[in-house]
């Protein structure tokens, strides 16, 4: 099994369990993420949605190139890109606060998953980056649209995307994308962060989340994320992308 879902006192946690491939996303992880989202949407007792991973070295390294390398054309890549885009839009618009608990590196699609969450806690010293440009493609799961919608500073966002390099957790926290960094055990860090909200009724948190969701609906975020994944699928079939993937897999 590539994932695990656990529930504890109103906190539903989705854990990617593929440390041997730096917790890369494959079809089974997608199925698990969909199950996790369905559970939150259908269970009004859930107060928090948490996404994390095993191993302590990587939060998520994006799409599994080993599993997706056979996708060569735009038509072949689009179903995978579209499915994850739909899932990340649903993740972003869940009625409860969501948090990416990152105790290792996050690159490419891993950053897109984190971008869909409301909060991001990252271990001090870890690194993250939207490195898709180094593979001659753009964000393909709606991550750029999420950044432009949820974060401030056009120039900084554009730089973050187009430089296609990794940054330290501390630098990303200074910019404001990482909510908090931590040095303790990640579960301790999670408990300390969520404890700040313990005296607030869950209905209040959900009401404020609803206001944000309405804004995203009015700005047609979903359509923009879909358009983003279509643009990525066009670049996916380019010779430059296939050459970059070949070089990456054989380094």
N, C-alpha and C positions, 0 to 999 in steps of 0.2 A: 504494500500500500504506500502510495506516494504522499499521503497526507493523513492528518489526524484532526478530529474535531472534538473538543471537550467543553463541558459546561460547568461553571462553578459560581454560585451565588449571583446569578444574573449576568455573568460574563461568559460570552461564547467565544472560544478561541479556535482559530484555524491555523494549523501548523503544517508547513511543508516539510516533509521528512525525506529529503533527497540530498543529504550532505555530500555524498560521493560525487555529485555533479553540481556542487555549489548551489543546491536547491533550485535548479533550473525548472522552468514550467514545461510540463508535457501535457498530453491530453488528460491523463488521470488527475493531475493537479487542477486542471480546468474543471473537471467534473466535481472535484471536491470543493472548489471555490463556489461553484454554482449551488451545491448542496448547502454550504455554509450560509450563503445569501438567502436561499429559500427558507432556511430555519429562522433567520432573524425576521424576515418579512412575515412569517406565519406565527411567530411566538411573541406575544406582547410582554412576556416576562423578561425578555432579554434587555439588559440595560446598556451593555457595551459589546462591540464587536472588535475582536483583536486578531491581527494577522501577524504571525511570527514563523520561525523555522528552527530546524535542528542543526546542531554541529558547532555553532559558535563562531564560524569563520565567514559564512556568507548568509545574508538575509535572503537574497534571491539574485541570480545572475541572468534573469530574463528568460527568453525562450530557449528551449533545449535544442541546440544546433544539431546534435546527434539525431534527434527525432524528427526535426523539421528540415533537414538538409535536402530531402527529396522534393521539397516544394520549390520548383524552379521558375514557374511562370506566375504572372499576376493572378490568373484565374485559380491556380493551385494554392497560392498563399492567402488569398482573400478570405476564405472561410475561417481559417485559423485566426487571422487578424480581426475579423468581424466578431467572432465569438468572444474573444478576450475584451474587445472594445465594449460589447454589450454588457459583459460581466463587470467591467470596471465602472461603467456608468451606473449600473445597479448598485455597486458597492458604494460609490460616491453619494448616491441618493437614498441610502438606507435611512430609516426613520430614527436611528439611534446613533450616538457618536461612535466613530471607528478610530482605531489606532494601529499604526504599524510599529511593532516592537522589534527593532533591528539591532541584533548583537553581532553583526558582521557586515561585510561589504554588500552593497546593492548597486547593480549596474544595469543599464538598458531597461528592459521591461520590469526589472525589480524596482526601479525608481518609479515607473509608471504605476505599479501596484501601490507603492507608498504614497504617490501623489493623489490617488483616489481616496485615501483615508483622511480623516479630519485632523489627526495628530500623528506626529512621528517622533518616537524616542529612539535615539541611536547611541550605541556604545562609544565612549570616547576613544579616539584612535582609529575607528573604522572609517571607511571611505565609501563614497557613492558618486555616481555620475550618469548622466544621460549620454552614453557613449555610442548611440546608434549611428551617428554621423561617421564614425570611424569604420563602420561596415557599409558605408555608402547607401544607407537608408535613413529615414526619419523615424521618430516615434510612431509605432503602428497600432498601439492600443488606446490611443486617445490622450496620452500623457501630456503632450504639448498644449492641447486645448484645456486640460485640467489646470495646468500651470498658469496659463494666461487668464483663466477664469477666476482662480482662487488666490493667486499671489499678486503682489504689486511690483511695479518696476519693469517696464517693457525691455529696457536695455539689458538689465540683469538676467531676465528670463531668456532673451535671445542669446546672450553670451553663454549661459548655462547649457543651452541646447546645441549651439553651433560649434562651440569649442570641443564638444564631445570628449571630455576628459573627466577624471575622477577628482573629487574634492574631499577634504577631511570633514568629519562630522562637526568639528568646531567651526570651520569656515561656513558650512551650511547653516549652522545654528546662528551665527552672526548675521548671515543674510536674512534668516527668518524662516527658511524652509524646514529645517529640523526644529521641532518644538523644544526639546530638551536633550542634552547629552547626559550620560550617566557612566559611572565607573564601577558600580556595585553589580550584583547579580541582576539579570534582567527582570526576574519576577519581583524582586524587591523594588526595582525602579518603577515597574508597572504599578505596584501597590501604592507606592508613595505618590505617584502622579494621580491615579484615580481617586485616592483618598481625599484629594482637594475638593471633590465633587460630592462626597458622601452626604453632606447635609442639604444638598439640593435635590428636590424631588425629580425623579426621572422624567416626569411629564414636562417639567420646565426645560430640561435639556433637549427633549424631543421637540418642544415648541420652537425653540431657537433654531434647531436643525431644519424644521419645516420651512422657516423663513428663508434660509439659505437655498433650500431645494426649489422653492418657488422662483427665486431669482434665477437659478440655473435653467429652470424650465422656460422662463420668459426670454432668456438669452439664447434659447435653442442649443444648449450645450450638447445634447445628444446628437443632433444632426452634424454639428461641427466635429465631434469625435469620430463619427462615421466617415465623414469626408476625409479626415486625417488618415484613417486606416486605409482608405481607398488610394490616397496619394502614396502611402508607403508601399502598397501592393504593386504600384507601377514601377517604383524604384527597385522593388524586390527582384524583378526579372532582369535587371540590368547586368551587363558583364562585370561592371565595377563591383557590384554587390557580391556576385558569385566568386569573383577573384578574392575579395576581402575575406569572405567566409572560409574559402580554401586556405588562405594564408593563416587565418586565425586558428583553424582546426589542426594545422600541421606545424605550428610553431613549437 
